[in-house]
Each structure stands twice: as structure tokens, then as C-alpha cells.
Amino acid sequence: MADIRPADAIDFARFYGPVQVASDWFGHALWRGRLVAGFGGMIETGEGEWLAFLEVPANERKPMLYRRILDGFKEAKARGAHTIRACCDPDIPRSEALMLRLGFCQTYEQINGKAVWTCSLQH
């Protein structure tokens, strides 16, 4: 059974490799035993602009993730976010429906071949 816990820089490096994030960020790690099996969070990319990311194995994509995402939106807003951007992978079933439900709109921008979506928190 997986366990979701607040992440620190070491957890980030365990999942993404030896990188250092220079700006404000927060996230949660999905642990399966002693392995970080998934990761999600947000990184501040500009004043009031945050980039959201979520990488979770298919078997862990459950309804509770939606609540975690909403909690992430609250956290970002508390840290001064007014806009959240995220990439949407159309190969993940229902990913576009999730983006729409969260209030994102697709842009013409792409990152690594994936469409960038944006969501305003100013409402």
C-alpha cells in the first residue's frame, strides 16, 4: 500500500535525480515501501506563477488524488500564486477531463511536446 507524505529536497532528488530547485516549491511524495514511486507538487516560476506537476503510476490514480490536487491549489494560493500552469499528457486516460474540471484552459504553448494548460486563481 502506498503512503503519501510531504516531500523535501531529498525526496525530490530521489524521484527526479540530482537536481536542485532554486525557487520556492512544495510537493508530496508517494512512497511504496522504501521507494518514491510518484511525485506531485508545484514550483514557483515567476512572481505569482507556479508550474504544477504530477507523476503517479497508473495503479495509484485514484479519486483521493483529486483532493490532494485541490489542497495543492490552496497551498499555492496561500503562497501568493495567481496563475498555475501545467502540462497535460493526452496519453493518460481522462487527463484532459481532469484539467477542465480543475479550471484549466489549454494554451498554444508546448513543453517537451505536451500542451501547456493554465488556470487562474483570481476568482
N, C-alpha and C positions, 0 to 999 in steps of 0.2 A: 504494500500500500504506500502511496506517495504522501509526502508531507510538504506543505508549502510554508516557507519561513521568510521573514525579511532578509534581504541579501546585503552583503558587504562587498568591499572591493575584492576580497579573496574569492568569494563565490562567483563574482563576475569573471574573474580570471580563470577560474576552474571551468566555466562554461564556454567562454569566448576566446580563451587563450591569453597570453601575457600582454594585455593592453591596459593602459591607464586612461581613465576618463578625467579630463581636466575641468569639466564643468559640473554643475550640480546635477545629481541624478538620484533616483531611488528605484528599488526593484524588489522582486521576490524570486526566490529560487525554489524549484520543485525538486525535492530530494527523493530518491528511491534508494534506500539503504545509505551507503556512503558516496553515492554518485549524484551529482547535479544533473538531472535528466531534462530539465526545462527551465526557462527563464523568461521573465517579463518585467517591464518597467518603463521608465521614461528618462530622457536626458534633455537638459536644457540646451537648446541650440542657438538661442538668441534671446534678447530681452522679452520675456513673456511667451516665447515659442518653445515648445517641447516636442521631441520626437518619441513616439511610443513604439515599443517593440514587444513581441510575444512569440516565443518559440516553445511549443509544447508538443510532445509526442501525441499522435492521433488517439491513442487509447486513454489519454488524460484530458481530452477536450470534452469537458462535462459542464453542465449548467452553472456549477459554482464558479467557474472561470469568469462568467459574466459579472457576478457580484464583485469579484476581485478587480475586474477592469473598472467598474464604476467607482470602487474605492480608490483606484489609481487616479481617476479623473478628479476626485475630491482632493487628493493629496497634491496633485499638480496645481489645482486652482488655489489651494492654501499657500503654495509656494510662489504664487504670482502669475501662473500661466493664463493666457487669454486665448491661445491657439495650440491645438495639438495636431501634429502631422503623424501619419503612419503609412507604411507600405501595405498593400493588400495583395496576397498571393492567390490568384484565381484557381490555382491547383488544389487549394484547401477547400473542401466542400463547405458551402454556406458562409465563406469568409466575407463575400460582398454583402450578403444579407446582414451579417453582424455589423459591418461598417455602417450601413444605412441605419440600422436600429440604434446605434450609438450616436448618430447625428453627423456622421462624416459625409463629405461630398468629394467626389473624385476630381482630381485636377489633371492637367495635361502633362505634368512633370512625371518623370520616372527615376527611380534609383535602382540600379542593378537589374533593369528590365521589368521592374514591378511598378505598377501605378501608385502614385502618392495621393493620399486622401487627406483632407483637412477638416478639422472640427473647431468651431468657435465656442468658447466657454463664456462668452459675454452675453448671457441671457438669464 
